[in-house]
C-alpha cells in the first residue's frame, strides 16, 4: 500500500484572526527537506498546546478528499493548490479507511509511524470562510492523521510513501476517529478500552479513550 507524495509543505506562524497566530497556511518545499523528530525543517506551530510535539510531528491530509470539498463548498481557490488543510504531506491514494494506527511508512530516508487522527478545530472553518465544515468532518471521518518520526531523514516531493509494517489492522484511522469524536457514534466500554490499550496511539488519545470508557460504565 503505497502512494506518491505530491508535495511536502511547511509554514510559519502568521496573523490569522485578530492578533491570533496560526501556521495553517503552508507552502510546498522545493527540493529535499529534512524530517526530524519534531517535524519538517522550516515548519512550526503557533499553538503548541494543541499542535506539534513528537506525536503530531507530521500531518497528512488526503488529496482524495479535495474533490468532495470542492463540490460541497461550491468551489474554493484554496483547493487549487497543496496544503489547503494545513497538511505537511500532500498526497492521494491513501485515506482514513486505508491507514491504521501504528502503521509504519518509509518516506525517503525517514521512517514515520501513524500516531493519531487529526482532531479538527475552528481554524479550518475560518480559513475557508465557511461554517459546517467541522460537522461534515465529524460525520464523515475525513479528518487526516498525524505521524511520529521513528527515524529522521531527507525526503522530497515525488518520493513514495511506502507501508513497511502494520500492527493494528483492526484500528483504521476512521474507526479510531469515530470511536472518540463522532457525536453520532455510541461505542461501548469494550471498544473504548481496546482503543486506549493501543500502544502506538498517542498518549493524549489513549487518556481520552480511557476516560470515556470509564464514564461509559
N, C-alpha and C positions, 0 to 999 in steps of 0.2 A: 504494500500500500504506500505509494509514493506520489509526490506532486512536485511540479516545477515552481520555484519561488519567482514571482514576477517582480517583486521589489522588496528591499529591506529599508525600513523607514525610521527616521529619528526626528525628535523635536525638542525644543527648549521652552520653558515656561514663558508665556506671553499674556498680556492683558486679555481677559476673556469675557468677564461680565463685571461692570463697575471697576473696582480695584482688584477683583479676584483674578488670580493667575491660573493658567492651565497649559499643559503641554500636549493636549489632544491634537493640535494642528501639527502633523508630521509631514515630512517630505522624503522622497527616495534618496538613498545614498548612491553616489556614483563610485563604482569600483568596490573594492573589498572593504569590509568593516569588521572590527574585532567584536566578538560576542563574549562578554565577560560574565562572571558570576552574578553581577547586578544588572546586566542588560547590555544593549548595544552601545558601543562607544559613541558619544555625541548625543545620546538620548538622556532625558531627565524627566522627573515628575514634580509638579508643583505641590501636590498634596501627598506627602509621604506617609500619611496615616492610612489612606485608602488605596494607594497605588505604590508600585515599586516594591523593593525588597527581593530577597532571593527566591521566594515562592511566586513572585509576579515579575520575574525579570524580563520576560519576552512575551508580548501579546500577539496573538494570531486571530484574525477575523476572516472568515471565508469569503473570497470574492464571489463564490457561488450565490451568496445572498443579495448581491448588488442588484440583479435584475428584478427580484421581488420587491426590493425597496424602491427601485425606480418606478415600478407600477403603482405601488401603494402611495408613494409621495406625489405621483404625477410628474416625475422628473425632478432632478436636483443637480446643480453643477458640481457639487462635491463628489457625486458618484462617477464623474467622468475621469477621475484620477485616483491613484492609490491612497490608502490610509484615510479614507473618509470617516472611519470609526476609530481613528487613532491607533491603528494596529502597527506593530513593528514588522510582522510578516504578512505580506500581501500575496495571496496565492489562492488558486482554485483547485478543486479536486478532492478536498477533504472537508467534511462538515462535522457537526457535533454528534451525529449518529455514527460516524466512522471512527472517531478518535476516542480513546478510553483513558481514564485516569491511570497514570503510571506508564503510559506508552513512552518509549524512548525513540527519538528520531536523531539521525545524523544529518547535520546541515553544514556542508563544507568541513571545516576542521572541528566544529563544535558538536557536542552531544547534549541534546535537550530532552527533558522529561516533563510530560504533561502533569501539572500540579493542581489545577482547579479550573472550573468555568469562570468566565468573567461576569461579575455582577454589574448590571447596567446602572447608570446613575443619570441624574438630571442633565449632565453636560452634553449628552447625546442629543436630547431634545433642544437644548439651547443652541448647539452647533448647527443643527438643521433648521431651527426655527419652526418646529412642528411638534405639537402635543400628540400623545397617543403612541409614540414610538416605544416607550418603556413597556407599556401594556402589551404591545404586539410581541416584543422580545420575551416577556414573561410567559405569554400564552403559547408561543411557537418554539421557544427554546433556541432561538438563533442568536446565541449570546457571545460566541467566540470563547477562547480559552487562553490560559497562561502556561508558560513553561518555566521551570527552574533550569539552570545550566549546570550540568554534571561535569562537562569538560569544556574549558574555554577554547576558542579557536576563531579563525578567519572564515568569512563567508561573503557571498555576493549574489546579486540578482542573477538568475539563470541556474543557480545551484539546485540540486534535487534534495527535497526534504524526504528522507528515506526512513521508513519504520524498520527498526532493527530488533525491537523487543516489545512483547506485550505480556503483561502480567495479570491484568484485571479486565478480562473480556466481558464480564457481567456489568461493568460500570462505564458505558459511554458517557461523554460529556452531557448529552441531552438528558439522560436519566438522572445524573447527579444534580444537574441544574433544576429539573422538575421536582425532584425529591425535596430540595431545600427551599426553592424560591417560587415555584408556580403556585399562585394562590388557589387554583382550582384542584391542585393535587392534594390527596389525603393519605400520605404514606403512613404505614403502621410503624410501631416501635421497632419491629424486627428489621425492616428496611433501613430505618434511620440509624440503628446500631451498626448495621453492616457498612453503611456509608462512613460512619465515624471510625470504624476499625481499619479503613484503608490507609496503609502506611504511606503510600505515595501522595495522598491527598494533603493539601496544605493544612497546617495546624489550625489556622483560623476556621476553615470549613469543617474540620473534624470536631472542633469545640462546639460550633453552632449545631452540627448534626447531633452531637451527644446531648446538648441542652434540649433540643427539640424532641429527642427520643425520651428524655426524662419527663418532659411535660406531656408526652402523649400517653403516658401510663404504661 
